[in-house]
Amino acid sequence: MDQAAPTPAIPAAPARARPAAWFGAAALATLVMALCLVLTWQLWEAARRDAERDLRSDFDVAARDVVNQLALRMAAHIQSLRGVHGLFNSSDDVTRQEFTDFVRAQQADADYPGMKAIGYIAVITDAGRAAHLAQVRSSGLPDYAIAPPGTRPTYAPLLYLESFTGARLRALGHDMLSEPPLRQMLEQARDSGQPTMSGKTTVARERGRAASDGVLIALPVYIGRRAPDHIGQRRDLLRGWIYAPFVMEDLMAQVGGERAAEIRVAVHDGNEITPAALMAAGAVSALPGVAALRTEQRIGIAGRRWTLVIEAGPGFGDAQRNDAPQLVLTLGLAVTVVLTLLTWMLARSSAMAGSALRQSLALTGELKAGQRRLVALADSAQRAQAMMRSILDSTFDAILVDNGDRLILASNQRFRTLWSVPDELDLAGEDSAVVAHLLSQLVQAGPLLYSRSLQLADHDEHRELLRLKDGRFIEQLTRPVRLGQEGARLWSFRDITERKQIEQRERAHRHVLELLAHGAPLPAVLGAVVLGVESTNSGMLCAILLLDAEGRFLTTGAAPSLPGFFNAAVDGLPARPGCGSCGTAAATGRRVIVEDIQTHPDWAGYREIAARAALASSWSEPIRGASGRVLGTFAIYHRTPHYPSAAHVVLIEQAAQLAGIALEQAQAAQALRVGEERFRSLYDHAPVALWEQDWSGAREAVARLKEGGVDALGLWLRERPEEAQRLAALVRVTDVNGAALVHVGAASKEPGILGLAQNFGSLRAGAFIDALVALTGGALFYECECSFLRVDGVARQHQLTLLVMPGHAQSLDFVIASTVDITERKRIDEELHALASTDFLTGLPNRRVFMARLDDQFARLQRSVDECASVLMLDIDHFKHVNDVHGHAVGDAVLRHMAALMRCGQRKIDTLGRVGGEEFAVLLPGTTGAAAQQYAERLRQSVAESPLDGDGRSIAITVSIGIASIEAGDSGPDAALIRADKALYRAKAAGRNRVCDHAEAAAPVLTRV
């Protein structure tokens, strides 16, 4: 500081003027200080709001990451269930060992946090319960039982379960339908055909740890290769469910990634936030200082809604906390103090004009010092601005700020780098040149132009996904910001190309798994694996080579992008070291990385062919099966020398694993086909079930009965079923063939397992008695259709043939029985008969059957003059109005309701029928005149008093009925039906909801409505 000049002596001010000068200086300094403090407070408040807005934006991003990670995590879990679902779709009979091997193979290299196990729940009817228990117990679980005990129409026992963590989960055999919440979840999954999640439930943890809140997810499995289209088919074809329990505490672990420790997340079941719905605790209450950093997010997973309450922790945002408010406050207070002192000194100097020159010079020195402080403050502000610019340039996202009216205010270096903006293009001022540069790189210009035209209100955000011509994907976020008192618009651009590539890779993997599940040929599956890797990694050329059964040579499995001459050259490549990357990898069982083919010794014999194919580098990974055996190699080639990154290593490992699954699936399918061919060959030699039987004991017992005076043996045995059962016990089954064992479901030929119950079913029935009478009466051949009992207790139908072998007619000690299962043929015949004779909607006889019954009744009237009968024609009133107003589904319900009401008043000898759309008919044998009219009136009243209730509404139904008697003199049965129809017309013309007898009606015939 410059030295002040000596101050000349100045006469002192009068004593009375000093208090006034001091008072004026103090008042002016106080006013200046007040104004500075107000200005400082406003600047500090604006800086604080900006800091809070940045913290809120950071928190919103963290909250979205939590929701996205949880959704992706659950999607991965559900995808694992779909993988097991594909196992069941690819096989009609999945054994426990196959299920365990598949689940363990799927779990080996996967990370499924929160998932405790994967299980399979079977669907068992009460009729098949005994067979189910016998089958499971015989498979190695002798203590298996369905719990809780009791008889129910349907059971859903937990049949298979593969635990991942050793948790004490539900025991095998536990009936999931016995728990109402689980029953609701299973039925919803069955009807929808989609994965369905339960509500909040208790799931066991690892041994030594208490049970925790969790959820269950079930995925239905249907009979057949594809899910049925209709709910009725889904219920009929249900096979079971793939099931997995989840512990919410483990599921939510590390959700949020690196910022998981800074946020708290609570998960509630449903859309309401209540203590009872809380499944995972994290956000207990608002924390001091960050009460506003709280959000509620709702997410739908597997048909269930979750509400996530996300709050910031005490240390949230510390690393990104903005110190601008504190800096503004500090600088403002400093400037206030300085200006207040300067003002006070200036005022005091002005008031003390008579002060000495030395005091004036001293004041001047103080002013210079203040100026230097102001310069220092200006420098500090410039440094702060430079610091903010450095922070902006170091952000990961590309940032551009405009005023909302096509004027660029600011940008960061990342924006110039991301969009390859040339240095000569100015990123300030009018934005037309910058926008033109951006549009030139986009595949579609519409999203960017639309975002540019938006006028966003406070707190609004707009997102777009931009696709560049060079293959990159950029996520754009536009939101309004405040720069002081002026409004502005902030554009944030983020390169998400890698994330999109991962999504494409996952889609390719799912496509391969779908091909495997549908049994696609091995070349198609391997080609899908190769194309899936190439589609997400430009510049890669992939190939799969398969190792022969002897492990000596490699053949080309799939290489769609490599030249044909190269594939032909490497086809038959020896599997030994020094024979290219693939030969070395197959021989050693280790990954081989060749960065430059032309210099690597393993390619010494193949450099020329590789150069001709323009291949410069080669990476090869052994393809292993579940047992660890090498099945082939997966190779990746590049046009230029290339060394793999860590991501490339993971990629080639995943591709090799996927190829290994495809190869083992193909081998398993081949083994299955070979087994089927062998079984078919054996079956061709023994097309029917054959039984060798000894009836000699029964023949001797029958001979004694006849000696005792029993003549009508068949009638005598039918009156004494216990004697028939005693004689059946004397027949011995001496041998059976493999077809017979299969026929009755027996595992072996052990004595005591098979008997005549597997031929005749009930030994007291007439089939065995007729066969015994025929054989003991001298017949050498007997044939019948009867039921039989399988070993597991299931009754079925078959065609039985008994043949007495030549030379054994007197002793009956060598009888051959052959059986053919005709259960399905019988069922199909019955279904065809029902389809041909029954109306599918109402279950009543159709018009053809009704007319046949009417013909029979008319024929009886022709034969007997004492016979009488009446026929009724019914029509639902205003049925077209019901269809037009309520829809055809309600109209169908009305028809079924009408059929049920008609059955309630039906006699055993009456015949009901649906003869048209809403037309019904009733044949009343032995009824005429008043009796038929009473029947019709009761039916009309029953319909009128029984509206159709459903979906919270009641639909009134009325019916008009016409009656006619069948007369012996009619030309045919149709004549009575025509008369009844005319009477029906008159009933509708008279106002509907009434009964009209043709014999009593006198009104003219009107057109029916």
LUMVEXLO-336810 format. One record per residue (C-alpha): x, y, z. Coordinates in steps of 0.1 Angstrom, whole numbers, padded with zeros to 4 digits, always signed. Layout:
<sites>
XYZ ...
</sites>
This chain:
<sites>
+0000+0000+0000 +0013+0034-0009 +0026+0056+0019 +0001+0084+0027 +0014+0120+0025 +0016+0140+0057 -0018+0154+0066 -0018+0192+0072 -0032+0205+0104 -0069+0212+0103 -0088+0231+0129 -0109+0209+0152 -0147+0210+0147 -0168+0226+0173 -0178+0203+0201 -0216+0205+0195 -0212+0195+0158 -0195+0161+0166 -0226+0142+0180 -0247+0152+0149 -0219+0141+0125 -0216+0107+0143 -0254+0102+0143 -0257+0110+0105 -0227+0087+0096 -0242+0059+0117 -0276+0063+0101 -0263+0062+0066 -0240+0033+0073 -0270+0014+0089 -0291+0020+0057 -0263+0008+0034 -0258-0023+0056 -0295-0031+0055 -0297-0028+0017 -0266-0050+0014 -0280-0076+0038 -0313-0077+0018 -0294-0081-0015 -0271-0108+0000 -0301-0127+0014 -0318-0127-0021 -0287-0139-0038 -0282-0166-0011 -0318-0177-0014 -0315-0180-0052 -0283-0200-0048 -0299-0222-0022 -0329-0230-0044 -0306-0239-0073 -0286-0262-0050 -0319-0278-0037 -0331-0282-0073 -0299-0300-0083 -0301-0322-0052 -0337-0330-0061 -0327-0338-0097 -0299-0361-0084 -0324-0378-0061 -0349-0383-0089 -0323-0400-0110 -0313-0422-0081 -0349-0431-0075 -0355-0440-0112 -0324-0462-0111 -0338-0480-0081 -0371-0486-0099 -0354-0497-0131 -0330-0520-0113 -0358-0536-0094 -0378-0541-0125 -0349-0556-0144 -0340-0578-0115 -0376-0592-0113 -0376-0595-0152 -0345-0616-0149 -0361-0638-0122 -0392-0643-0143 -0370-0651-0173 -0354-0678-0152 -0388-0693-0146 -0395-0691-0183 -0364-0711-0189 -0377-0739-0166 -0411-0734-0184 -0393-0742-0216 -0380-0774-0201 -0415-0786-0194 -0428-0775-0229 -0400-0795-0245 -0408-0827-0227 -0441-0844-0217 -0425-0861-0187 -0398-0842-0168 -0382-0863-0141 -0370-0850-0108 -0333-0855-0119 -0339-0837-0152 -0355-0808-0133 -0326-0806-0107 -0299-0808-0135 -0316-0781-0155 -0322-0757-0126 -0286-0762-0113 -0272-0756-0147 -0293-0724-0150 -0282-0713-0116 -0245-0721-0119 -0235-0689-0136 -0264-0666-0128 -0271-0642-0100 -0307-0642-0087 -0307-0622-0055 -0337-0628-0034 -0348-0660-0051 -0347-0689-0026 -0356-0718-0049 -0374-0729-0081 -0401-0755-0078 -0427-0773-0098 -0463-0776-0086 -0484-0804-0102 -0522-0805-0106 -0538-0836-0093 -0575-0845-0092 -0590-0865-0064 -0594-0894-0087 -0557-0895-0096 -0544-0889-0061 -0537-0926-0053 -0519-0930-0086 -0499-0899-0080 -0488-0910-0045 -0479-0944-0058 -0458-0930-0087 -0439-0905-0065 -0432-0930-0037 -0420-0956-0062 -0396-0929-0077 -0376-0927-0045 -0397-0908-0020 -0414-0935+0001 -0426-0909+0028 -0441-0886+0002 -0477-0874+0012 -0500-0846+0003 -0504-0821+0031 -0526-0810+0047 -0546-0842+0048 -0582-0843+0037 -0602-0849+0006 -0605-0821-0020 -0616-0820-0056 -0582-0808-0068 -0547-0807-0053 -0516-0787-0062 -0488-0805-0043 -0452-0792-0045 -0436-0820-0066 -0401-0807-0073 -0381-0781-0054 -0345-0770-0060 -0333-0747-0032 -0305-0722-0039 -0296-0712-0003 -0305-0741+0020 -0336-0723+0033 -0363-0744+0050 -0390-0739+0024 -0424-0756+0020 -0420-0794+0021 -0426-0816-0010 -0463-0826-0012 -0476-0794+0004 -0509-0785-0013 -0506-0749-0024 -0544-0747-0030 -0550-0752+0007 -0538-0717+0014 -0563-0691+0001 -0537-0664-0010 -0517-0690-0029 -0548-0705-0044 -0558-0671-0057 -0524-0666-0072 -0523-0700-0089 -0558-0697-0103 -0550-0662-0117 -0518-0676-0133 -0538-0705-0147 -0565-0683-0163 -0542-0656-0177 -0514-0679-0189 -0489-0653-0176 -0465-0652-0146 -0485-0641-0115 -0471-0629-0082 -0487-0634-0048 -0493-0607-0022 -0472-0603+0009 -0464-0636+0025 -0438-0652+0047 -0408-0669+0031 -0382-0690+0050 -0346-0678+0051 -0314-0698+0055 -0311-0721+0084 -0305-0702+0116 -0323-0671+0104 -0359-0661+0110 -0385-0661+0083 -0389-0628+0064 -0416-0611+0043 -0416-0621+0007 -0436-0630-0024 -0442-0660-0046 -0444-0661-0084 -0460-0688-0104 -0459-0695-0141 -0485-0720-0155 -0475-0750-0175 -0500-0764-0200 -0503-0797-0219 -0489-0791-0254 -0463-0769-0270 -0481-0736-0267 -0504-0719-0243 -0541-0723-0250 -0560-0692-0264 -0591-0694-0243 -0596-0695-0205 -0616-0727-0207 -0588-0745-0226 -0563-0732-0201 -0582-0747-0172 -0587-0780-0190 -0551-0783-0203 -0534-0771-0171 -0504-0793-0162 -0489-0774-0132 -0470-0743-0123 -0433-0733-0121 -0430-0716-0087 -0403-0695-0070 -0403-0679-0035 -0385-0645-0030 -0373-0629+0002 -0379-0591-0001 -0349-0582+0022 -0325-0602-0001 -0343-0590-0032 -0338-0554-0023 -0301-0558-0013 -0278-0534-0032 -0307-0520-0052 -0295-0486-0062 -0260-0497-0071 -0232-0475-0058 -0257-0452-0042 -0275-0479-0023 -0261-0467+0010 -0273-0431+0004 -0310-0439-0001 -0337-0458+0017 -0363-0479-0001 -0395-0494+0014 -0417-0517-0007 -0455-0520+0000 -0478-0546-0016 -0505-0529-0037 -0512-0492-0042 -0517-0483-0006 -0490-0474+0019 -0500-0492+0051 -0481-0510+0079 -0498-0543+0069 -0487-0539+0033 -0450-0532+0041 -0428-0560+0027 -0393-0544+0028 -0385-0516+0053 -0361-0488+0043 -0379-0454+0043 -0391-0452+0079 -0398-0415+0081 -0386-0382+0067 -0351-0373+0078 -0340-0339+0091 -0327-0316+0063 -0339-0338+0034 -0376-0341+0042 -0385-0331+0006 -0362-0359-0009 -0389-0385-0009 -0409-0401-0037 -0435-0428-0042 -0432-0450-0073 -0455-0477-0084 -0444-0506-0105 -0463-0536-0120 -0447-0570-0118 -0463-0603-0128 -0499-0590-0125 -0492-0574-0091 -0487-0537-0081 -0459-0526-0057 -0456-0491-0042 -0420-0480-0036 -0413-0453-0010 -0378-0439-0017 -0361-0414+0006 -0327-0399+0007 -0303-0409+0035 -0285-0385+0058 -0254-0385+0036 -0272-0382+0003 -0256-0357-0021 -0226-0350+0001 -0202-0357-0028 -0222-0335-0052 -0233-0308-0027 -0232-0273-0041 -0212-0248-0020 -0224-0218-0040 -0250-0207-0013 -0222-0207+0014 -0198-0188-0010 -0225-0162-0018 -0233-0157+0018 -0197-0153+0028 -0189-0129+0000 -0221-0109+0006 -0214-0105+0043 -0179-0095+0036 -0190-0069+0010 -0217-0057+0034 -0192-0051+0061 -0168-0034+0038 -0194-0011+0022 -0209-0003+0056 -0175+0007+0070 -0168+0027+0038 -0201+0044+0040 -0197+0052+0076 -0162+0065+0070 -0173+0086+0040 -0202+0101+0058 -0181+0108+0089 -0154+0124+0066 -0180+0145+0048 -0195+0156+0081 -0161+0162+0095 -0151+0185+0066 -0129+0204+0089 -0109+0173+0099 -0072+0174+0093 -0057+0166+0058 -0040+0136+0074 -0074+0120+0082 -0085+0127+0046 -0054+0109+0032 -0060+0080+0056 -0096+0077+0043 -0083+0077+0007 -0060+0049+0017 -0089+0029+0031 -0109+0034-0002 -0080+0021-0022 -0078-0010+0001 -0116-0015-0005 -0110-0013-0042 -0084-0039-0040 -0108-0061-0021 -0134-0056-0047 -0109-0066-0074 -0101-0097-0053 -0138-0105-0051 -0142-0101-0089 -0112-0125-0094 -0128-0149-0069 -0161-0148-0089 -0142-0155-0121 -0124-0184-0105 -0159-0197-0093 -0172-0194-0129 -0142-0212-0142 -0147-0240-0116 -0183-0243-0126 -0172-0246-0163 -0147-0273-0153 -0174-0292-0135 -0198-0289-0164 -0171-0301-0188 -0163-0331-0166 -0199-0344-0164 -0207-0377-0182 -0238-0362-0201 -0235-0338-0229 -0252-0305-0218 -0266-0277-0239 -0285-0247-0224 -0307-0223-0245 -0333-0197-0237 -0362-0216-0252 -0362-0192-0282 -0335-0207-0303 -0306-0189-0286 -0278-0210-0271 -0266-0198-0237 -0240-0225-0227 -0227-0260-0234 -0200-0283-0222 -0171-0301-0239 -0189-0334-0237 -0216-0320-0260 -0190-0311-0287 -0173-0345-0283 -0206-0366-0284 -0220-0349-0314 -0186-0344-0332 -0191-0306-0334 -0162-0290-0354 -0142-0264-0337 -0152-0237-0362 -0189-0241-0353 -0197-0216-0326 -0218-0230-0297 -0232-0196-0287 -0258-0173-0301 -0284-0185-0327 -0288-0223-0328 -0298-0230-0364 -0263-0241-0375 -0259-0264-0344 -0294-0279-0350 -0286-0285-0387 -0254-0303-0376 -0273-0326-0352 -0300-0334-0377 -0274-0344-0403 -0264-0373-0379 -0299-0386-0370 -0317-0414-0387 -0350-0396-0380 -0352-0359-0374 -0387-0358-0360 -0380-0364-0322 -0354-0336-0320 -0375-0311-0339 -0405-0319-0318 -0385-0314-0286 -0372-0281-0299 -0408-0268-0304 -0420-0277-0269 -0427-0250-0243 -0421-0268-0210 -0437-0256-0177 -0419-0258-0144 -0409-0293-0133 -0419-0308-0167 -0395-0332-0184 -0395-0346-0220 -0375-0376-0230 -0367-0389-0265 -0346-0417-0279 -0324-0406-0308 -0308-0430-0333 -0277-0419-0351 -0266-0430-0386 -0234-0445-0372 -0254-0470-0351 -0253-0452-0317 -0283-0446-0295 -0286-0413-0275 -0311-0406-0248 -0323-0370-0247 -0338-0352-0216 -0352-0317-0219 -0363-0297-0188 -0367-0261-0178 -0342-0243-0155 -0339-0209-0140 -0308-0187-0146 -0314-0159-0121 -0346-0142-0130 -0346-0156-0166 -0360-0189-0177 -0340-0213-0198 -0340-0248-0211 -0314-0275-0204 -0307-0303-0229 -0290-0334-0216 -0277-0361-0240 -0264-0395-0229 -0249-0423-0251 -0268-0455-0243 -0255-0475-0272 -0239-0501-0248 -0272-0506-0229 -0291-0511-0262 -0265-0536-0273 -0270-0555-0241 -0308-0555-0247 -0303-0568-0282 -0280-0595-0269 -0306-0606-0244 -0332-0607-0271 -0309-0629-0292 -0304-0652-0262 -0341-0655-0257 -0346-0663-0294 -0321-0691-0291 -0338-0705-0260 -0372-0703-0277 -0357-0723-0307 -0344-0749-0282 -0378-0751-0264 -0396-0756-0298 -0372-0783-0309 -0356-0764-0338 -0329-0782-0358 -0294-0779-0345 -0280-0759-0375 -0308-0733-0370 -0301-0730-0333 -0263-0727-0338 -0269-0702-0366 -0291-0681-0342 -0263-0681-0316 -0237-0669-0341 -0260-0642-0357 -0270-0630-0322 -0234-0623-0313 -0226-0607-0347 -0257-0584-0346 -0246-0568-0314 -0209-0566-0322 -0201-0550-0355 -0169-0562-0370 -0170-0597-0354 -0172-0628-0376 -0182-0659-0356 -0182-0696-0362 -0190-0728-0342 -0170-0759-0348 -0183-0793-0335 -0160-0820-0321 -0167-0855-0335 -0176-0885-0313 -0140-0896-0311 -0127-0862-0302 -0102-0861-0331 -0116-0836-0357 -0137-0805-0358 -0165-0799-0383 -0183-0767-0392 -0215-0763-0373 -0224-0727-0381 -0204-0699-0398 -0229-0678-0419 -0206-0648-0423 -0173-0665-0432 -0164-0673-0469 -0174-0707-0481 -0138-0716-0491 -0126-0708-0456 -0153-0730-0440 -0145-0758-0464 -0108-0755-0455 -0113-0757-0417 -0140-0784-0420 -0123-0815-0406 -0097-0795-0387 -0076-0818-0364 -0082-0812-0327 -0046-0809-0316 -0022-0781-0306 -0009-0760-0335 -0039-0765-0357 -0053-0730-0356 -0070-0714-0326 -0099-0738-0326 -0078-0770-0329 -0056-0758-0300 -0086-0748-0278 -0104-0782-0285 -0073-0801-0276 -0063-0782-0245 -0097-0772-0232 -0086-0736-0227 -0093-0703-0244 -0069-0694-0271 -0064-0657-0281 -0045-0650-0313 -0041-0612-0318 -0023-0615-0351 -0029-0646-0373 +0001-0639-0396 +0026-0640-0367 +0012-0666-0344 +0027-0702-0346 -0006-0720-0343 -0017-0706-0376 +0015-0715-0395 -0004-0740-0418 -0034-0718-0423 -0020-0683-0427 -0026-0682-0465 -0062-0692-0463 -0068-0668-0435 -0052-0639-0455 -0073-0649-0485 -0105-0646-0462 -0092-0612-0449 -0091-0625-0413 -0064-0609-0390 -0072-0621-0355 -0089-0652-0340 -0103-0659-0305 -0115-0694-0297 -0134-0706-0266 -0141-0744-0258 -0177-0753-0258 -0184-0776-0228 -0213-0797-0218 -0228-0800-0183 -0203-0827-0175 -0174-0805-0185 -0167-0825-0217 -0155-0804-0247 -0182-0805-0274 -0166-0780-0298 -0153-0744-0301 -0168-0710-0305 -0145-0687-0326 -0146-0649-0332 -0126-0634-0361 -0117-0597-0369 -0105-0581-0401 -0078-0563-0382 -0054-0575-0354 -0075-0573-0322 -0071-0582-0286 -0102-0589-0264 -0113-0566-0236 -0129-0579-0204 -0163-0574-0220 -0153-0594-0250 -0141-0623-0227 -0175-0623-0210 -0192-0623-0244 -0173-0652-0258 -0179-0672-0225 -0217-0666-0227 -0218-0675-0264 -0199-0707-0257 -0222-0716-0228 -0253-0710-0250 -0239-0731-0278 -0232-0759-0252 -0268-0759-0241 -0279-0761-0278 -0255-0790-0284 -0265-0810-0254 -0302-0804-0262 -0296-0817-0297 -0277-0848-0283 -0305-0854-0259 -0331-0852-0287 -0310-0876-0308 -0308-0901-0279 -0345-0898-0274 -0352-0905-0311 -0329-0936-0309 -0348-0948-0278 -0381-0943-0295 -0370-0962-0326 -0359-0992-0304 -0392-0991-0284 -0411-0990-0317 -0393-1020-0330 -0401-1040-0298 -0437-1028-0299 -0440-1040-0335 -0431-1075-0324 -0456-1074-0296 -0484-1051-0307 -0509-1062-0280 -0507-1071-0243 -0504-1109-0239 -0512-1128-0207 -0506-1165-0200 -0532-1178-0176 -0541-1211-0158 -0579-1217-0154 -0576-1253-0143 -0584-1246-0106 -0616-1226-0116 -0626-1254-0140 -0624-1281-0112 -0644-1259-0088 -0671-1254-0115 -0672-1291-0121 -0678-1297-0084 -0706-1271-0084 -0723-1288-0113 -0720-1322-0095 -0737-1305-0066 -0767-1296-0087 -0759-1261-0100 -0773-1261-0136 -0777-1224-0145 -0741-1215-0135 -0743-1179-0148 -0775-1170-0130 -0763-1187-0099 -0731-1167-0098 -0748-1134-0104 -0770-1141-0074 -0739-1150-0054 -0711-1125-0063 -0689-1137-0035 -0687-1171-0052 -0677-1155-0084 -0649-1137-0066 -0638-1170-0050 -0636-1187-0084 -0617-1157-0098 -0591-1162-0071 -0584-1197-0085 -0573-1184-0119 -0535-1178-0120 -0516-1154-0142 -0484-1173-0150 -0466-1148-0173 -0471-1115-0191 -0452-1096-0218 -0438-1061-0218 -0469-1047-0235 -0491-1061-0208 -0470-1045-0181 -0474-1012-0199 -0511-1019-0204 -0517-1021-0166 -0490-0998-0154 -0469-1025-0137 -0432-1021-0132 -0423-1058-0131 -0436-1093-0132 -0434-1099-0095 -0460-1123-0081 -0490-1109-0064 -0490-1076-0084 -0510-1088-0114 -0543-1107-0114 -0577-1109-0131 -0586-1075-0119 -0563-1062-0146 -0584-1082-0171 -0620-1079-0159 -0619-1050-0134 -0646-1060-0108 -0645-1098-0104 -0682-1098-0094 -0692-1082-0128 -0709-1101-0156 -0678-1101-0179 -0659-1126-0158 -0690-1148-0151 -0697-1149-0189 -0661-1158-0197 -0661-1186-0170 -0693-1201-0182 -0681-1200-0218 -0647-1216-0211 -0660-1243-0187 -0688-1250-0212 -0663-1261-0239 -0657-1228-0258 -0622-1223-0271 -0626-1186-0278 -0642-1158-0259 -0642-1120-0267 -0657-1090-0249 -0653-1054-0240 -0650-1046-0203 -0633-1024-0177 -0600-1032-0160 -0580-1019-0131 -0544-1006-0136 -0520-1013-0108 -0523-0977-0097 -0560-0982-0092 -0572-0963-0123 -0601-0980-0141 -0600-0981-0179 -0617-0999-0208 -0602-1026-0231 -0611-1053-0255 -0604-1088-0241 -0599-1120-0260 -0594-1154-0244 -0580-1182-0264 -0576-1218-0252 -0544-1232-0266 -0547-1265-0286 -0544-1296-0264 -0555-1278-0232 -0593-1277-0238 -0600-1302-0211 -0577-1289-0184 -0578-1251-0193 -0543-1248-0178 -0530-1228-0208 -0551-1199-0218 -0538-1169-0237 -0555-1135-0230 -0548-1105-0253 -0560-1070-0243 -0562-1038-0263 -0569-1005-0244 -0599-0989-0260 -0605-0962-0233 -0597-0933-0256 -0617-0948-0284 -0647-0951-0261 -0642-0916-0248 -0640-0902-0284 -0671-0922-0294 -0690-0908-0264 -0678-0872-0272 -0688-0876-0308 -0722-0889-0298 -0726-0860-0274 -0716-0835-0301 -0740-0851-0326 -0769-0852-0302 -0765-0822-0278 -0767-0785-0282 -0732-0772-0272 -0745-0740-0255 -0774-0753-0234 -0766-0790-0231 -0801-0799-0243 -0808-0823-0271 -0804-0806-0305 -0831-0804-0332 -0821-0837-0348 -0824-0857-0316 -0856-0840-0307 -0872-0847-0341 -0861-0884-0337 -0878-0886-0303 -0909-0870-0319 -0908-0896-0347 -0907-0924-0321 -0936-0910-0302 -0957-0906-0334 -0949-0942-0343 -0962-0953-0308 -0994-0934-0314 -0998-0952-0347 -0995-0986-0330 -1017-0979-0299 -1049-0958-0300 -1047-0953-0262 -1014-0934-0265 -1015-0896-0262 -0988-0868-0263 -0984-0831-0265 -0957-0809-0279 -0947-0774-0267 -0930-0746-0287 -0913-0719-0266 -0897-0686-0276 -0878-0661-0254 -0895-0627-0256 -0875-0598-0270 -0843-0619-0272 -0829-0597-0300 -0832-0567-0277 -0812-0586-0250 -0784-0593-0276 -0785-0557-0289 -0784-0540-0254 -0763-0564-0233 -0742-0583-0259 -0741-0618-0272 -0723-0631-0241 -0753-0621-0220 -0776-0636-0246 -0758-0669-0243 -0761-0667-0205 -0799-0662-0210 -0802-0693-0232 -0783-0714-0206 -0805-0699-0178 -0836-0709-0198 -0823-0744-0203 -0817-0748-0165 -0852-0737-0157 -0867-0761-0182 -0848-0790-0166 -0862-0782-0131 -0897-0791-0142 -0888-0820-0165 -0902-0855-0160 -0881-0885-0168 -0902-0894-0198 -0902-0858-0212 -0879-0847-0239 -0864-0811-0240 -0847-0796-0271 -0833-0765-0285 -0846-0763-0321 -0835-0728-0331 -0817-0696-0319 -0840-0687-0290 -0866-0714-0297 -0871-0745-0275 -0895-0774-0277 -0908-0799-0251 -0923-0834-0259 -0948-0845-0232 -0957-0882-0236 -0989-0893-0220 -1001-0857-0216 -1028-0838-0235 -1053-0810-0229 -1054-0794-0195 -1023-0813-0181 -1001-0799-0209 -1015-0764-0203 -1008-0767-0166 -0972-0778-0173 -0967-0749-0197 -0981-0724-0173 -0958-0736-0145 -0929-0733-0168 -0939-0697-0179 -0943-0686-0143 -0909-0701-0133 -0892-0682-0161 -0909-0649-0153 -0901-0652-0116 -0864-0661-0122 -0845-0632-0137 -0809-0637-0147 -0786-0621-0122 -0749-0614-0130 -0724-0586-0129 -0745-0566-0105 -0775-0564-0128 -0808-0583-0132 -0823-0591-0166 -0860-0600-0166 -0869-0629-0189 -0903-0640-0202 -0914-0667-0225 -0943-0673-0249 -0955-0709-0253 -0976-0727-0279 -0992-0761-0272 -1005-0787-0297 -1015-0824-0292 -1000-0851-0314 -1029-0869-0332 -1028-0904-0347 -1044-0891-0379 -1016-0866-0386 -0997-0870-0418 -0964-0869-0399 -0948-0858-0367 -0941-0823-0382 -0978-0815-0382 -0981-0812-0344 -0949-0791-0344 -0964-0767-0370 -0996-0764-0349 -0977-0757-0318 -0957-0730-0337 -0989-0713-0349 -1001-0713-0313 -0968-0697-0303 -0974-0670-0329 -1008-0662-0314 -0993-0661-0279 -0967-0635-0290 -0994-0615-0309 -1016-0614-0278 -0989-0596-0258 -0962-0623-0251 -0955-0639-0217 -0985-0662-0221 -0995-0697-0230 -1017-0705-0260 -1032-0739-0269 -1038-0745-0306 -1070-0763-0300 -1085-0734-0280 -1070-0704-0300 -1094-0686-0323 -1074-0655-0333 -1059-0653-0368 -1023-0662-0373 -0999-0632-0372 -0963-0628-0383 -0940-0637-0355 -0915-0611-0342 
</sites>
